[in-house]
Amino acid sequence: MKGIRFLRAGDAAMVAELGDAIDESINHRVQLLSAWLEDNPPVGVKEVLPTFRSVTIFYDPQVTSFQRLGKSIRHARIDEALSDAGQGRLVEIPCCYGGTYGEDLPELARLKGLSEREIVSIHSQREYLVYMLGFLPGFVYLGGLDERIHAPRLETPRVRIPAGAVGIGGSQTGVYPLDSPGGWRLIGRTPLRMYDLQRAEPFLCQAGDRIRFVPIDEAEYRMMERQVAEGNQPSGYRMQQT
Amino acid sequence: MEQQGMTNTIEIIQPGPLTTVQDAGRYGFQKYGIGPSGVMDLRAYEAANFLVGNMQGEAVLEATLMGPTIRFAQETIFALTGADMMPSLDGQSVPMNRALCAKAGQTLRLQMAVEGCRGYLAFAGGIDVPRVLGSRSTNLKCALGGFQGRKLAAGDILPLSDGMPGSESYLQELATRSVTAVPYPHEVTVRVIAGPQQDAFTRAGWRTFLHTPYQVSVNSDRMGCRLEGAVIEAKHGTDIISDGIVNGSIQVTAGGLPIILLADRQTTGGYAKIATVLSEDLPKLAQVRPGDVLRFTLCPKGFR
Protein backbone atom coordinates (compact mmCIF):
# COMPACT_ATOMS: atom_id res chain seq x y z
CA MET A 1 0.00 0.00 0.00
CA LYS A 2 1.33 3.41 -0.96
CA GLY A 3 1.01 6.87 0.55
CA ILE A 4 1.38 5.83 4.18
CA ARG A 5 3.32 7.68 6.88
CA PHE A 6 4.53 5.43 9.67
CA LEU A 7 4.72 7.14 13.05
CA ARG A 8 6.22 5.78 16.25
CA ALA A 9 3.87 5.25 19.18
CA GLY A 10 6.36 3.90 21.70
CA ASP A 11 8.16 0.57 21.52
CA ALA A 12 5.11 -1.66 21.09
CA ALA A 13 2.83 0.24 18.69
CA MET A 14 2.94 2.29 15.54
CA VAL A 15 0.54 4.55 13.68
CA ALA A 16 0.00 4.07 9.96
CA GLU A 17 -1.35 7.43 8.80
CA LEU A 18 -3.21 7.58 5.49
CA GLY A 19 -4.09 11.26 5.32
CA ASP A 20 -4.80 14.34 7.38
CA ALA A 21 -8.53 14.95 7.01
CA ILE A 22 -11.88 13.45 7.96
CA ASP A 23 -12.66 12.20 4.50
CA GLU A 24 -14.54 9.14 3.19
CA SER A 25 -11.87 8.06 0.72
CA ILE A 26 -9.07 8.33 3.31
CA ASN A 27 -11.19 6.42 5.81
CA HIS A 28 -11.92 3.77 3.18
CA ARG A 29 -8.16 3.13 2.93
CA VAL A 30 -8.05 2.97 6.75
CA GLN A 31 -10.69 0.22 6.60
CA LEU A 32 -8.80 -1.61 3.81
CA LEU A 33 -5.56 -1.56 5.78
CA SER A 34 -7.13 -2.67 9.05
CA ALA A 35 -9.11 -5.44 7.32
CA TRP A 36 -5.89 -6.65 5.68
CA LEU A 37 -4.03 -6.53 9.01
CA GLU A 38 -6.77 -8.58 10.69
CA ASP A 39 -7.11 -11.12 7.89
CA ASN A 40 -3.38 -11.56 7.18
CA PRO A 41 -1.68 -10.32 10.32
CA PRO A 42 2.08 -9.96 9.83
CA VAL A 43 3.93 -11.88 12.53
CA GLY A 44 3.87 -10.06 15.88
CA VAL A 45 0.73 -7.96 15.28
CA LYS A 46 -1.49 -8.14 18.38
CA GLU A 47 -4.29 -5.65 17.84
CA VAL A 48 -5.48 -3.15 15.26
CA LEU A 49 -7.31 0.10 16.04
CA PRO A 50 -8.71 2.00 13.03
CA THR A 51 -9.51 5.71 13.51
CA PHE A 52 -10.58 8.56 11.19
CA ARG A 53 -7.42 8.71 9.07
CA SER A 54 -4.95 6.26 10.61
CA VAL A 55 -4.54 2.76 12.00
CA THR A 56 -2.81 2.20 15.34
CA ILE A 57 -1.07 -1.18 15.23
CA PHE A 58 -0.13 -2.83 18.52
CA TYR A 59 2.73 -5.31 18.18
CA ASP A 60 4.98 -7.53 20.23
CA PRO A 61 8.49 -6.01 20.10
CA GLN A 62 9.92 -9.42 21.01
CA VAL A 63 8.67 -10.71 17.67
CA THR A 64 8.72 -7.81 15.23
CA SER A 65 9.79 -4.19 14.90
CA PHE A 66 8.66 -0.80 13.60
CA GLN A 67 10.91 -1.17 10.57
CA ARG A 68 9.89 -4.72 9.74
CA LEU A 69 6.16 -4.05 10.08
CA GLY A 70 6.37 -0.88 8.02
CA LYS A 71 8.14 -2.76 5.29
CA SER A 72 5.60 -5.58 5.11
CA ILE A 73 2.70 -3.08 4.94
CA ARG A 74 4.41 -0.99 2.28
CA HIS A 75 5.00 -4.08 0.16
CA ALA A 76 1.53 -5.58 0.63
CA ARG A 77 -0.81 -5.35 -2.36
CA ILE A 78 -3.67 -4.16 -0.21
CA ASP A 79 -5.52 -1.84 -2.59
CA GLU A 80 -5.55 -4.46 -5.33
CA ALA A 81 -6.38 -7.42 -3.12
CA LEU A 82 -9.28 -5.74 -1.40
CA SER A 83 -10.61 -3.15 -3.80
CA ASP A 84 -14.15 -4.53 -3.66
CA ALA A 85 -14.01 -5.90 -0.15
CA GLY A 86 -14.09 -3.85 3.02
CA GLN A 87 -17.13 -1.85 1.91
CA GLY A 88 -18.82 -2.57 5.21
CA ARG A 89 -22.45 -3.34 5.81
CA LEU A 90 -25.56 -1.20 5.80
CA VAL A 91 -27.06 -1.20 9.27
CA GLU A 92 -30.61 0.08 9.62
CA ILE A 93 -31.32 1.69 12.96
CA PRO A 94 -35.01 2.11 13.74
CA CYS A 95 -35.56 5.44 15.47
CA CYS A 96 -38.63 6.87 17.16
CA TYR A 97 -38.30 10.62 16.66
CA GLY A 98 -39.63 13.42 18.86
CA GLY A 99 -42.04 13.32 21.79
CA THR A 100 -40.62 11.82 24.98
CA TYR A 101 -38.09 9.90 22.86
CA GLY A 102 -36.44 13.00 21.37
CA GLU A 103 -37.32 15.86 23.66
CA ASP A 104 -35.04 18.43 21.98
CA LEU A 105 -36.68 18.03 18.55
CA PRO A 106 -39.15 20.97 18.92
CA GLU A 107 -36.37 23.30 20.12
CA LEU A 108 -34.09 22.15 17.28
CA ALA A 109 -36.86 22.77 14.74
CA ARG A 110 -37.35 26.30 16.10
CA LEU A 111 -33.57 26.91 16.05
CA LYS A 112 -33.22 25.79 12.43
CA GLY A 113 -36.47 27.30 11.11
CA LEU A 114 -37.67 23.87 9.95
CA SER A 115 -40.63 21.72 10.90
CA GLU A 116 -40.05 18.65 13.07
CA ARG A 117 -41.11 16.53 10.14
CA GLU A 118 -38.49 18.16 7.90
CA ILE A 119 -35.73 17.49 10.43
CA VAL A 120 -36.77 13.83 10.69
CA SER A 121 -36.82 13.49 6.93
CA ILE A 122 -33.38 15.15 6.52
CA HIS A 123 -31.88 13.03 9.31
CA SER A 124 -33.30 9.73 8.07
CA GLN A 125 -32.63 10.27 4.37
CA ARG A 126 -28.87 9.86 4.40
CA GLU A 127 -26.54 6.96 4.94
CA TYR A 128 -23.85 7.78 7.43
CA LEU A 129 -20.37 6.25 7.33
CA VAL A 130 -19.09 4.81 10.64
CA TYR A 131 -15.62 6.38 10.60
CA MET A 132 -14.59 4.77 13.85
CA LEU A 133 -15.73 3.69 17.31
CA GLY A 134 -14.43 5.19 20.53
CA PHE A 135 -15.25 7.22 23.66
CA LEU A 136 -17.70 4.62 25.00
CA PRO A 137 -18.12 0.92 24.09
CA GLY A 138 -19.96 0.82 20.78
CA PHE A 139 -20.04 4.61 20.32
CA VAL A 140 -19.98 5.34 16.56
CA TYR A 141 -18.37 8.44 15.07
CA LEU A 142 -20.55 9.16 12.04
CA GLY A 143 -19.83 11.47 9.15
CA GLY A 144 -22.09 13.19 6.67
CA LEU A 145 -24.74 15.00 8.71
CA ASP A 146 -26.67 17.42 6.48
CA GLU A 147 -25.56 21.00 7.21
CA ARG A 148 -29.17 22.14 7.50
CA ILE A 149 -29.45 20.30 10.83
CA HIS A 150 -26.04 21.04 12.36
CA ALA A 151 -26.67 22.45 15.85
CA PRO A 152 -24.50 23.53 18.78
CA ARG A 153 -24.39 21.28 21.85
CA LEU A 154 -26.57 22.11 24.83
CA GLU A 155 -25.09 24.77 27.09
CA THR A 156 -25.74 22.57 30.11
CA PRO A 157 -25.06 18.89 29.36
CA ARG A 158 -27.55 16.38 30.72
CA VAL A 159 -26.40 14.29 33.67
CA ARG A 160 -27.97 11.15 32.29
CA ILE A 161 -28.93 10.30 28.73
CA PRO A 162 -30.53 6.87 28.25
CA ALA A 163 -28.88 4.19 26.12
CA GLY A 164 -30.27 4.30 22.60
CA ALA A 165 -30.76 8.08 22.53
CA VAL A 166 -30.12 9.54 19.06
CA GLY A 167 -28.72 13.06 19.09
CA ILE A 168 -27.04 15.86 17.19
CA GLY A 169 -23.92 17.64 18.47
CA GLY A 170 -22.30 20.21 16.20
CA SER A 171 -21.76 18.57 12.81
CA GLN A 172 -22.15 15.06 14.22
CA THR A 173 -24.99 12.68 14.85
CA GLY A 174 -24.90 9.43 16.75
CA VAL A 175 -26.41 7.04 19.27
CA TYR A 176 -25.56 6.84 22.98
CA PRO A 177 -24.62 3.18 23.59
CA LEU A 178 -24.92 3.38 27.40
CA ASP A 179 -26.67 5.56 29.93
CA SER A 180 -24.21 8.42 30.23
CA PRO A 181 -23.92 12.17 30.65
CA GLY A 182 -23.82 14.18 27.44
CA GLY A 183 -24.46 17.49 25.71
CA TRP A 184 -26.00 16.46 22.40
CA ARG A 185 -29.51 17.53 21.42
CA LEU A 186 -31.76 14.48 21.59
CA ILE A 187 -34.03 13.97 18.60
CA GLY A 188 -35.08 10.35 18.98
CA ARG A 189 -34.33 6.93 20.42
CA THR A 190 -33.68 3.47 19.01
CA PRO A 191 -34.94 0.31 20.70
CA LEU A 192 -31.78 -1.49 19.47
CA ARG A 193 -28.77 -1.91 21.70
CA MET A 194 -25.58 -0.61 20.12
CA TYR A 195 -23.69 -2.62 22.72
CA ASP A 196 -24.92 -5.65 24.63
CA LEU A 197 -22.56 -8.08 26.35
CA GLN A 198 -25.31 -10.71 26.53
CA ARG A 199 -25.33 -10.97 22.75
CA ALA A 200 -23.08 -13.28 20.74
CA GLU A 201 -22.07 -10.18 18.76
CA PRO A 202 -21.83 -7.53 21.49
CA PHE A 203 -21.31 -4.62 19.08
CA LEU A 204 -23.99 -3.71 16.55
CA CYS A 205 -21.67 -1.71 14.28
CA GLN A 206 -18.07 -1.63 13.29
CA ALA A 207 -15.89 0.94 11.58
CA GLY A 208 -16.55 0.99 7.83
CA ASP A 209 -20.27 0.18 8.15
CA ARG A 210 -22.95 2.57 6.98
CA ILE A 211 -25.93 3.49 9.10
CA ARG A 212 -29.40 4.59 8.06
CA PHE A 213 -31.98 5.74 10.58
CA VAL A 214 -35.46 4.38 9.85
CA PRO A 215 -38.36 6.35 11.40
CA ILE A 216 -40.71 4.23 13.52
CA ASP A 217 -43.73 5.16 15.61
CA GLU A 218 -44.20 4.65 19.31
CA ALA A 219 -46.09 1.35 18.94
CA GLU A 220 -43.29 -0.07 16.79
CA TYR A 221 -40.74 1.20 19.30
CA ARG A 222 -42.53 -0.58 22.15
CA MET A 223 -42.80 -3.81 20.19
CA MET A 224 -39.14 -3.80 19.16
CA GLU A 225 -38.05 -2.86 22.67
CA ARG A 226 -39.90 -5.94 23.97
CA GLN A 227 -38.30 -8.17 21.32
CA VAL A 228 -34.84 -6.82 22.17
CA ALA A 229 -35.45 -7.37 25.90
CA GLU A 230 -36.36 -11.00 25.14
CA GLY A 231 -33.06 -11.36 23.29
CA ASN A 232 -34.60 -11.50 19.82
CA GLN A 233 -33.80 -9.54 16.73
CA PRO A 234 -36.72 -7.17 16.12
CA SER A 235 -38.83 -7.89 13.07
CA GLY A 236 -38.34 -5.42 10.27
CA TYR A 237 -34.76 -4.82 11.31
CA ARG A 238 -32.21 -5.54 8.61
CA MET A 239 -28.48 -5.67 8.28
CA GLN A 240 -27.08 -6.27 4.86
CA GLN A 241 -23.75 -6.75 3.19
CA THR A 242 -23.26 -4.23 0.42
CA MET B 1 -9.32 -28.17 58.30
CA GLU B 2 -10.04 -28.17 54.61
CA GLN B 3 -13.70 -28.06 53.65
CA GLN B 4 -14.00 -30.33 50.64
CA GLY B 5 -16.07 -29.13 47.72
CA MET B 6 -16.51 -25.64 49.03
CA THR B 7 -15.24 -22.67 47.07
CA ASN B 8 -12.54 -20.76 48.88
CA THR B 9 -13.29 -17.07 49.33
CA ILE B 10 -11.96 -13.88 50.82
CA GLU B 11 -14.12 -11.25 52.46
CA ILE B 12 -13.40 -7.55 52.16
CA ILE B 13 -13.57 -6.01 55.65
CA GLN B 14 -12.20 -2.57 54.63
CA PRO B 15 -11.73 -1.90 50.92
CA GLY B 16 -9.28 1.04 50.96
CA PRO B 17 -9.94 4.00 48.63
CA LEU B 18 -9.55 2.14 45.33
CA THR B 19 -9.03 -1.61 45.29
CA THR B 20 -9.94 -3.47 42.11
CA VAL B 21 -9.58 -6.91 40.54
CA GLN B 22 -7.11 -6.72 37.63
CA ASP B 23 -5.21 -9.02 35.32
CA ALA B 24 -2.88 -8.28 32.38
CA GLY B 25 -5.67 -6.44 30.54
CA ARG B 26 -8.49 -6.86 28.04
CA TYR B 27 -7.13 -6.80 24.52
CA GLY B 28 -8.84 -7.02 21.14
CA PHE B 29 -11.73 -4.62 21.76
CA GLN B 30 -10.09 -1.22 21.44
CA LYS B 31 -11.60 -0.87 17.98
CA TYR B 32 -15.03 -1.01 19.62
CA GLY B 33 -14.16 1.67 22.17
CA ILE B 34 -13.24 -0.60 25.09
CA GLY B 35 -9.85 0.20 26.61
CA PRO B 36 -7.62 -2.56 27.99
CA SER B 37 -7.59 -1.64 31.73
CA GLY B 38 -5.44 -4.20 33.59
CA VAL B 39 -2.77 -3.72 36.23
CA MET B 40 -0.83 -0.45 36.31
CA ASP B 41 2.45 -2.06 37.42
CA LEU B 42 2.97 -5.12 35.22
CA ARG B 43 6.31 -5.93 36.88
CA ALA B 44 4.91 -6.11 40.42
CA TYR B 45 1.86 -8.01 39.13
CA GLU B 46 3.94 -10.70 37.40
CA ALA B 47 6.13 -11.01 40.51
CA ALA B 48 3.04 -11.56 42.69
CA ASN B 49 1.67 -14.33 40.46
CA PHE B 50 5.11 -15.95 40.27
CA LEU B 51 5.50 -15.99 44.05
CA VAL B 52 2.21 -17.86 44.64
CA GLY B 53 2.84 -20.30 41.77
CA ASN B 54 0.15 -18.94 39.44
CA MET B 55 0.30 -19.03 35.70
CA GLN B 56 0.84 -15.52 34.39
CA GLY B 57 -2.45 -13.85 33.58
CA GLU B 58 -4.33 -14.74 36.78
CA ALA B 59 -6.32 -11.95 38.42
CA VAL B 60 -5.00 -10.18 41.54
CA LEU B 61 -6.07 -7.26 43.71
CA GLU B 62 -4.56 -3.86 42.98
CA ALA B 63 -4.74 -1.40 45.90
CA THR B 64 -4.10 2.33 45.58
CA LEU B 65 -2.18 4.24 48.31
CA MET B 66 -3.98 2.40 51.11
CA GLY B 67 -4.54 -1.31 51.11
CA PRO B 68 -7.61 -3.31 52.10
CA THR B 69 -8.29 -5.48 55.13
CA ILE B 70 -9.48 -8.95 54.17
CA ARG B 71 -10.48 -12.19 55.91
CA PHE B 72 -9.60 -15.62 54.55
CA ALA B 73 -12.36 -18.26 54.64
CA GLN B 74 -9.89 -21.11 54.26
CA GLU B 75 -6.18 -21.74 54.36
CA THR B 76 -4.76 -19.69 51.46
CA ILE B 77 -1.35 -19.03 49.99
CA PHE B 78 -0.86 -15.37 49.06
CA ALA B 79 1.86 -12.81 48.31
CA LEU B 80 2.22 -9.03 48.37
CA THR B 81 4.30 -7.00 45.92
CA GLY B 82 4.58 -3.39 44.78
CA ALA B 83 3.99 -0.57 47.26
CA ASP B 84 4.76 -1.55 50.85
CA MET B 85 1.49 -1.20 52.76
CA MET B 86 2.85 -2.57 56.06
CA PRO B 87 0.97 -5.87 55.96
CA SER B 88 0.00 -7.72 59.12
CA LEU B 89 -1.73 -11.07 59.58
CA ASP B 90 -3.85 -11.18 62.76
CA GLY B 91 -1.73 -8.31 64.06
CA GLN B 92 1.64 -9.94 63.32
CA SER B 93 3.66 -8.07 60.73
CA VAL B 94 4.43 -10.19 57.63
CA PRO B 95 6.98 -9.62 54.85
CA MET B 96 6.41 -8.38 51.30
CA ASN B 97 7.71 -10.18 48.19
CA ARG B 98 7.38 -13.81 49.34
CA ALA B 99 4.73 -16.49 49.50
CA LEU B 100 2.83 -16.58 52.79
CA CYS B 101 0.12 -18.83 54.16
CA ALA B 102 -2.98 -17.57 55.96
CA LYS B 103 -5.05 -19.97 58.05
CA ALA B 104 -8.83 -20.15 57.85
CA GLY B 105 -10.38 -17.12 59.54
CA GLN B 106 -7.19 -15.06 59.67
CA THR B 107 -7.31 -11.35 58.78
CA LEU B 108 -4.77 -9.59 56.60
CA ARG B 109 -4.55 -5.86 57.19
CA LEU B 110 -2.81 -3.43 54.86
CA GLN B 111 -2.24 0.22 55.71
CA MET B 112 -1.06 3.40 54.02
CA ALA B 113 1.75 2.78 51.55
CA VAL B 114 5.04 3.88 53.09
CA GLU B 115 6.65 3.82 49.67
CA GLY B 116 5.16 3.67 46.18
CA CYS B 117 1.49 3.98 45.27
CA ARG B 118 0.10 0.61 44.16
CA GLY B 119 0.22 -2.70 45.99
CA TYR B 120 -0.60 -6.12 44.54
CA LEU B 121 -2.11 -9.05 46.38
CA ALA B 122 -2.05 -12.40 44.58
CA PHE B 123 -3.68 -15.61 45.80
CA ALA B 124 -2.61 -19.11 44.81
CA GLY B 125 -5.12 -20.15 42.14
CA GLY B 126 -6.16 -16.58 41.37
CA ILE B 127 -9.40 -14.66 41.90
CA ASP B 128 -12.23 -16.55 40.24
CA VAL B 129 -14.45 -13.78 38.89
CA PRO B 130 -15.92 -14.42 35.43
CA ARG B 131 -13.99 -13.36 32.36
CA VAL B 132 -15.72 -10.60 30.43
CA LEU B 133 -14.54 -10.23 26.81
CA GLY B 134 -11.62 -12.47 27.67
CA SER B 135 -10.35 -10.71 30.78
CA ARG B 136 -11.00 -10.43 34.52
CA SER B 137 -9.81 -6.81 34.68
CA THR B 138 -12.16 -4.20 36.11
CA ASN B 139 -13.01 -1.47 33.60
CA LEU B 140 -14.41 1.24 35.88
CA LYS B 141 -15.54 3.58 33.09
CA CYS B 142 -17.53 0.90 31.26
CA ALA B 143 -18.55 -0.79 34.55
CA LEU B 144 -17.53 -4.22 33.30
CA GLY B 145 -15.25 -7.05 34.33
CA GLY B 146 -13.60 -7.56 37.71
CA PHE B 147 -16.00 -7.85 40.64
CA GLN B 148 -19.36 -6.55 39.35
CA GLY B 149 -17.56 -3.96 37.23
CA ARG B 150 -16.69 -1.78 40.21
CA LYS B 151 -14.14 -1.09 42.93
CA LEU B 152 -14.40 -3.30 45.98
CA ALA B 153 -16.60 -2.40 48.95
CA ALA B 154 -16.82 -3.65 52.53
CA GLY B 155 -18.71 -6.94 52.70
CA ASP B 156 -17.79 -8.12 49.19
CA ILE B 157 -16.97 -11.83 49.05
CA LEU B 158 -14.61 -12.85 46.26
CA PRO B 159 -14.24 -16.48 45.11
CA LEU B 160 -10.74 -17.93 44.73
CA SER B 161 -9.74 -20.79 42.47
CA ASP B 162 -8.16 -23.87 44.00
CA GLY B 163 -4.49 -23.13 44.54
CA MET B 164 -3.49 -26.42 46.24
CA PRO B 165 -4.14 -25.08 49.74
CA GLY B 166 -3.05 -26.92 52.81
CA SER B 167 0.01 -28.50 51.29
CA GLU B 168 3.00 -27.77 53.51
CA SER B 169 5.47 -29.07 50.94
CA TYR B 170 3.98 -26.83 48.26
CA LEU B 171 4.51 -23.78 50.46
CA GLN B 172 8.10 -24.93 51.03
CA GLU B 173 8.60 -25.11 47.28
CA LEU B 174 7.19 -21.63 46.81
CA ALA B 175 9.45 -20.36 49.60
CA THR B 176 12.40 -20.89 47.27
CA ARG B 177 10.94 -18.26 44.94
CA SER B 178 12.07 -14.72 45.50
CA VAL B 179 11.77 -11.37 43.79
CA THR B 180 13.90 -8.33 44.41
CA ALA B 181 12.09 -5.32 45.83
CA VAL B 182 12.69 -2.22 43.72
CA PRO B 183 12.94 1.23 45.35
CA TYR B 184 10.23 3.82 44.68
CA PRO B 185 12.03 7.18 44.75
CA HIS B 186 10.18 10.51 44.83
CA GLU B 187 12.07 11.73 41.77
CA VAL B 188 12.02 9.55 38.68
CA THR B 189 13.21 9.85 35.11
CA VAL B 190 11.31 8.02 32.40
CA ARG B 191 12.60 7.31 28.93
CA VAL B 192 10.40 8.31 26.03
CA ILE B 193 10.30 7.75 22.28
CA ALA B 194 9.38 10.86 20.28
CA GLY B 195 6.04 10.78 18.47
CA PRO B 196 3.59 10.19 16.98
CA GLN B 197 3.00 14.00 16.82
CA GLN B 198 6.47 15.26 17.75
CA ASP B 199 6.35 17.81 14.89
CA ALA B 200 3.38 19.62 16.45
CA PHE B 201 5.73 21.22 19.00
CA THR B 202 8.30 24.01 18.69
CA ARG B 203 11.99 23.64 19.53
CA ALA B 204 11.31 25.66 22.66
CA GLY B 205 8.44 23.31 23.50
CA TRP B 206 10.71 20.30 23.17
CA ARG B 207 13.35 21.97 25.33
CA THR B 208 10.76 22.59 28.04
CA PHE B 209 9.53 18.98 27.85
CA LEU B 210 13.00 17.47 28.18
CA HIS B 211 14.70 19.93 30.53
CA THR B 212 12.17 20.94 33.16
CA PRO B 213 10.89 18.77 36.00
CA TYR B 214 7.14 18.04 36.27
CA GLN B 215 5.12 17.36 39.40
CA VAL B 216 2.60 14.54 39.62
CA SER B 217 -0.85 16.11 40.15
CA VAL B 218 -3.32 14.94 42.80
CA ASN B 219 -5.78 14.40 39.94
CA SER B 220 -3.75 11.48 38.61
CA ASP B 221 -5.56 8.16 38.53
CA ARG B 222 -5.63 4.85 36.67
CA MET B 223 -6.60 6.70 33.51
CA GLY B 224 -3.58 8.90 33.45
CA CYS B 225 -0.71 10.54 35.27
CA ARG B 226 -1.48 14.27 35.14
CA LEU B 227 1.49 16.58 35.44
CA GLU B 228 1.98 20.15 36.61
CA GLY B 229 4.84 22.38 35.52
CA ALA B 230 6.01 24.43 32.57
CA VAL B 231 3.75 24.80 29.54
CA ILE B 232 4.97 23.00 26.39
CA GLU B 233 4.81 25.28 23.37
CA ALA B 234 3.02 23.90 20.30
CA LYS B 235 3.26 25.28 16.77
CA HIS B 236 -0.47 25.66 16.10
CA GLY B 237 -2.33 24.34 19.14
CA THR B 238 -2.56 20.69 20.13
CA ASP B 239 -5.85 19.69 18.50
CA ILE B 240 -5.54 16.82 16.04
CA ILE B 241 -8.02 14.56 14.28
CA SER B 242 -8.64 11.92 16.96
CA ASP B 243 -6.39 8.91 16.64
CA GLY B 244 -5.37 5.87 18.68
CA ILE B 245 -3.85 6.04 22.16
CA VAL B 246 -1.40 3.52 23.62
CA ASN B 247 -0.18 2.73 27.12
CA GLY B 248 2.21 5.60 27.95
CA SER B 249 1.08 8.10 25.28
CA ILE B 250 2.01 11.61 26.46
CA GLN B 251 -0.80 13.89 25.42
CA VAL B 252 -0.36 17.66 25.62
CA THR B 253 -3.71 19.32 26.31
CA ALA B 254 -4.90 22.76 25.15
CA GLY B 255 -3.39 24.24 28.32
CA GLY B 256 0.04 22.90 27.34
CA LEU B 257 0.46 20.45 30.21
CA PRO B 258 1.27 16.78 29.66
CA ILE B 259 -0.90 13.82 30.68
CA ILE B 260 0.58 10.33 30.45
CA LEU B 261 -2.23 7.95 29.53
CA LEU B 262 -2.21 4.64 31.40
CA ALA B 263 -4.25 1.48 32.02
CA ASP B 264 -7.77 3.03 32.09
CA ARG B 265 -7.10 5.33 29.14
CA GLN B 266 -9.71 6.02 26.49
CA THR B 267 -8.99 4.29 23.17
CA THR B 268 -8.78 7.45 21.04
CA GLY B 269 -8.02 11.10 21.70
CA GLY B 270 -7.90 14.46 19.98
CA TYR B 271 -4.76 15.99 21.53
CA ALA B 272 -1.28 15.82 19.99
CA LYS B 273 1.02 13.25 21.59
CA ILE B 274 4.57 14.55 21.91
CA ALA B 275 6.10 11.21 22.91
CA THR B 276 5.45 7.74 24.35
CA VAL B 277 6.95 6.21 27.50
CA LEU B 278 9.04 3.07 27.00
CA SER B 279 7.18 -0.09 28.13
CA GLU B 280 9.94 -0.92 30.56
CA ASP B 281 9.49 2.42 32.38
CA LEU B 282 5.69 2.24 32.74
CA PRO B 283 5.84 0.46 36.13
CA LYS B 284 7.65 3.52 37.53
CA LEU B 285 4.62 5.63 36.66
CA ALA B 286 2.33 3.20 38.48
CA GLN B 287 4.25 3.86 41.67
CA VAL B 288 4.65 7.66 41.69
CA ARG B 289 2.53 9.64 44.15
CA PRO B 290 1.04 13.12 43.96
CA GLY B 291 3.84 15.66 44.43
CA ASP B 292 6.59 13.36 43.14
CA VAL B 293 8.91 14.79 40.50
CA LEU B 294 9.09 13.40 36.96
CA ARG B 295 11.65 14.08 34.24
CA PHE B 296 11.67 12.89 30.65
CA THR B 297 14.66 11.76 28.66
CA LEU B 298 14.66 10.91 24.96
CA CYS B 299 15.49 7.38 23.89
CA PRO B 300 17.69 7.03 21.96
CA LYS B 301 19.33 10.29 23.01
CA GLY B 302 18.62 13.18 20.66
CA PHE B 303 16.47 11.04 18.33
CA ARG B 304 13.24 12.65 17.27
HADDOCK unambig.tbl for C-alpha pairs under 7 A between the chains (distance, minus, plus):
assign (segid A and resid 7 and name CA) (segid B and resid 195 and name CA) 6.66 0.50 0.50
assign (segid A and resid 7 and name CA) (segid B and resid 196 and name CA) 5.11 0.50 0.50
assign (segid A and resid 8 and name CA) (segid B and resid 195 and name CA) 5.48 0.50 0.50
assign (segid A and resid 8 and name CA) (segid B and resid 196 and name CA) 5.19 0.50 0.50
assign (segid A and resid 9 and name CA) (segid B and resid 195 and name CA) 5.99 0.50 0.50
assign (segid A and resid 9 and name CA) (segid B and resid 196 and name CA) 5.42 0.50 0.50
assign (segid A and resid 9 and name CA) (segid B and resid 276 and name CA) 5.95 0.50 0.50
assign (segid A and resid 10 and name CA) (segid B and resid 193 and name CA) 5.54 0.50 0.50
assign (segid A and resid 10 and name CA) (segid B and resid 276 and name CA) 4.75 0.50 0.50
assign (segid A and resid 10 and name CA) (segid B and resid 277 and name CA) 6.27 0.50 0.50
assign (segid A and resid 10 and name CA) (segid B and resid 278 and name CA) 6.00 0.50 0.50
assign (segid A and resid 11 and name CA) (segid B and resid 278 and name CA) 6.09 0.50 0.50
assign (segid A and resid 11 and name CA) (segid B and resid 279 and name CA) 6.72 0.50 0.50
assign (segid A and resid 47 and name CA) (segid B and resid 28 and name CA) 5.78 0.50 0.50
assign (segid A and resid 49 and name CA) (segid B and resid 30 and name CA) 6.22 0.50 0.50
assign (segid A and resid 49 and name CA) (segid B and resid 31 and name CA) 4.81 0.50 0.50
assign (segid A and resid 49 and name CA) (segid B and resid 244 and name CA) 6.64 0.50 0.50
assign (segid A and resid 50 and name CA) (segid B and resid 31 and name CA) 6.41 0.50 0.50
assign (segid A and resid 51 and name CA) (segid B and resid 243 and name CA) 5.46 0.50 0.50
assign (segid A and resid 51 and name CA) (segid B and resid 244 and name CA) 6.62 0.50 0.50
assign (segid A and resid 52 and name CA) (segid B and resid 242 and name CA) 6.95 0.50 0.50
assign (segid A and resid 52 and name CA) (segid B and resid 243 and name CA) 6.89 0.50 0.50
assign (segid A and resid 54 and name CA) (segid B and resid 243 and name CA) 6.75 0.50 0.50
assign (segid A and resid 56 and name CA) (segid B and resid 244 and name CA) 5.59 0.50 0.50
assign (segid A and resid 133 and name CA) (segid B and resid 31 and name CA) 6.19 0.50 0.50
assign (segid A and resid 133 and name CA) (segid B and resid 32 and name CA) 5.28 0.50 0.50
assign (segid A and resid 133 and name CA) (segid B and resid 33 and name CA) 5.49 0.50 0.50
assign (segid A and resid 134 and name CA) (segid B and resid 32 and name CA) 6.29 0.50 0.50
assign (segid A and resid 134 and name CA) (segid B and resid 33 and name CA) 3.89 0.50 0.50
assign (segid A and resid 134 and name CA) (segid B and resid 267 and name CA) 6.11 0.50 0.50
assign (segid A and resid 134 and name CA) (segid B and resid 268 and name CA) 6.11 0.50 0.50
assign (segid A and resid 135 and name CA) (segid B and resid 33 and name CA) 5.84 0.50 0.50
assign (segid A and resid 135 and name CA) (segid B and resid 266 and name CA) 6.33 0.50 0.50
assign (segid A and resid 135 and name CA) (segid B and resid 267 and name CA) 6.92 0.50 0.50
assign (segid A and resid 135 and name CA) (segid B and resid 268 and name CA) 6.98 0.50 0.50
assign (segid A and resid 136 and name CA) (segid B and resid 33 and name CA) 5.41 0.50 0.50
assign (segid A and resid 136 and name CA) (segid B and resid 34 and name CA) 6.86 0.50 0.50
assign (segid A and resid 137 and name CA) (segid B and resid 32 and name CA) 5.76 0.50 0.50
assign (segid A and resid 137 and name CA) (segid B and resid 33 and name CA) 4.47 0.50 0.50
assign (segid A and resid 137 and name CA) (segid B and resid 34 and name CA) 5.21 0.50 0.50
assign (segid A and resid 138 and name CA) (segid B and resid 32 and name CA) 5.38 0.50 0.50
assign (segid A and resid 138 and name CA) (segid B and resid 33 and name CA) 6.03 0.50 0.50
assign (segid A and resid 139 and name CA) (segid B and resid 33 and name CA) 6.84 0.50 0.50
